[in-house]
């Protein structure tokens, strides 16, 4: 079955109230392709405002897998017992996968693609539909949510949370493009797109409802309609604040959190974010 046929079948089964006799086999094929990165929840599309398009049918396929799955006992060793959908076991990783998975409680769900050269420090969690490209590091306590797309040579520092999205099916997932540095205890949610070479400072929270103020270009970036929040290429974003304009806010000296772009990446920034190759 080619991808076009698979897409048509997934769309039909997702919309149907009754399942076909071979739905289980269809979902198995779908999950295997998702697992190896042959299909993905979002892809580069230079005609789109964000530079990306969501593959709605892939998200439909994931939801279909959840629908037909039955909760069962999953044993990973004598004392590691879990209860999850029978068709969504932990991802199978072998030594020739080229993935460095350090011991200590990390978990990767089937249907998440992890490229060769990725390093995962414990504990970390990668959910179904996520795509993590080569030479990327997931540091301790990182989350890569469902369908999130992580580029090449990205560093997600300790405690970084990359939000996931399955519903609504047409919603763009979080996109982190190549060579991005995400600082510790940061959160990137609601379909935000971080363009290549950007630096997200420690403690930054990026969502669809929080505007980002660019001090360099004197611009404000926010989610508008179907266009997601987009962090420009090479931007260096740090936590900031803005004053409340109401009389009550002024009287009480209240400010709101807001991310602020204070500069664009230069040689000094590159030197501060470079990762030793030995760590990989």
N, C-alpha and C positions, 0 to 999 in steps of 0.2 A: 504493500500500500504506500503510494507516494504522499507527500505532504498535503497536496491539494485534496486528495481523496480523504485523508485523515481529518483535515479541517472540516470538510463537509459533513463527515460522519459525527464528529464531535459536536458541531452546531446542531445537528438534528437530534442527537441523543440528549443534549443539554436542554433543549426546548420540549422534549417529549415527556409526557406524564408516565408512560410505560416504557420500560427498557427492553431493548432487543436481546435475543438469546446470546449474542456474541459481544455484549457491551463490556463484560469483564475482560475479554481478550483485547478489545479495542483500547480500553483504558491502560492495560498492561503495555501495549505497544507505544501509546502516547507517553507514558511515564518513562519508558526506556529512552525515548528520543530526548525528552526533557532532561533526563539525568546526564546525558552525554553532551548536551549543548547543541544538538541538531535543530531543536526548536527552542524559542525563548519568548518570555512574556512581553518584551519590548525590543525594538531594533532601531538602529540608526536610520533616520529619514530626513534628509537635508531639505525637503520641501515643507516640513513642519516647523512651526515657530520655535519649538524647543529643540529641534534637531533629532527628535525621537518620535516613534509611533508605538502605540500599544497594540499588541496582538490579542484582541479580545477573545478569540477562540481558544487561545492557550489558557487563559484564565478560566474560561468555561470548562476546559478539560480538567483543570485542577479541581474545580468545584464538583464536577461530575465524579471524580475519583473519591472525594469525600462522601458524596451522596451514596455511592454503591458500597463503600467500605464498611466492614463490620468490625466492631471493637473486639480485639482478641488479645490473648496474653503473648507478649514478646519477651523471650529470655535471651539475655546477652551475658552469658556466664551464670554460675549457680545462684549468685545473690543479686543480680541485676535483672529485675523483673519490671516490665512496663505494660501498659494497656493502651493500645492505639488501634487505628484502622489497619486491618489485615493487609491492605494493599499499599501501605505507606510505611514500610519498615525503615530503619536507619540506612543511610547510603552505604553501599559496599565500596570500600577503598582498599586497593592492593598496593604493594610496594612499587610496582611499575607505573602507578598513577602519577608519580612525581610530586605528590603532595606531602608536605611535612606536617604531620598531625601530632603535636606534643601531648604526652599523657596528662590527664587531669580533669576529665569530665566534660569534654566538648561533645557536641552532637550535631550531626548533619542529616537532614531528612532526605529520603529518596525523592528525586525530582529536582534537587538542587545541583547545579553544575559547578564544579570546582576545577579550575584549570591546573595544569602542571606548573610547578614552581610556587604555588600558594603555600604560605606558612600560617598555621592556625595555632595560637597559644591558648592554653586552657584558663578558665572555661569559656567556650564560645558556642554560639548556636546559629546555624544557617538553616532557614526554613525552605519549604518546597517552592519551586519556581525561581529561586534566587540564582543569579549568574555571577560568579566571581572569576575574573580573568587572571591571567598569568602574572607571576612575580608580585602578587598582592599579599600584604600581611594583615591578618586579623588578630589583634592583640587581645589580651585577657579581658573577659567580661564584655565582649562585643556581641552585638546582635545584628544579623543580616536578615531582615524580615522577608516575608513571602513576596516573590517576584521582583525584589530589589535587584538592580543591575549595577555591578561594581566593575570598574575598568581595570586596565593593566597598571601595575606598579603603583597601586593605591596603598596607603597606610591608614588603617582604622585603628587609632590608638585605644588604650585601655578604657573600657567603659563606654565606647562609642555605640550609639543605638541608631540603626538604619531601619526606619519603619517599613512595614509591609502593607500590601493592599491586595485583597482578592475581590472585594465588592466595594463600589459598583464595578462590574467587569470592564467597563470602558475607561476606568480611571488609570492614568499613567502612574506606574510605580516610581519610587525614588530612583534617580539615576545619579551615579557617581562616575564621572568620566576618568580617563587615564591621568596618571601622575598627580592625583589629588592627595593632599594630606589632611586628615580629619583628626583634630585634637581630642584629648581625653575628655570623657564625660560630656561629649557633644551628642545632640540629637537631631536627626534630619528626617522629616516626616512629610506626609501628604503630597507625594508626587513631586517634591522639589528636585530640580535638575542642577547639579553642581558641575560646571564645565571644567574642562581639562586644566590641570596645573593650579587650580585654586587651592587655597589654604584656609581651612576652617579652624579657628582658634579654639583652645580648650574651653569647654563650658558653653559653647554656642548652641542655640536651639533655632532651627530653621523649620518653619511651618508655612502652610498656605495662607495663614491669617496674620502673619507678622511681617510688616514691611522691612526691607533692608535699605539702609541709607548709605549711599556712595559718596564719601567726602571728596574723593579725587575727581570724579566726573560730575558731581553735584546732581545726582539722579536718585530716584527712589524706585526700587524693584519690589513688585508684589504679584501675587496671583491675580489674574484678571480673566473672568469667564473660563474658557477651556484652556487658557494659557497658564502653565504652572509658574511658580516662583523659580526664576533662573538666576543662579549666581554666575557672573561673567567669568570668562577664562582668565586665569592668573590672579583673580581677586584674593586679597587677604582679609578675612572676615573675623572680627573679634566681638565679644559681648559689649553692648553699650546701653544707653538709656536716652529717653526723650521726655521732656517735661509735659505734664498734663496742662492743657490750655484752659480748662474750666476754672472759674473763680475759686471753687472749692479746692481743686487740685493745686492751684497757685498758692492759696492760703496755707495749705498744709504741706507744701513742698514735695508733692507726690510726682514720681517719675515712673514711666513704663519701660520694661526691658525692650531693647531692640538690637538686632545685629547691625554692625557698622563696618563698611569697607574702608579701611584706613590707608591702604596702599595697593599696588599691584606687584606681583612677584618680580624680584630682581635677583642679582647674584648673592646678596646677603641673605635673602630669604631662602634661596636654594641651598646655601651652605648650612643654614639652621635646620633644614628639614631633610637633608641627605641621610640615607640609611646605609649603614655599613653592609657591604655585600656578604661579609662573614656571618651576619645574623641570619641570612637566608640559606 
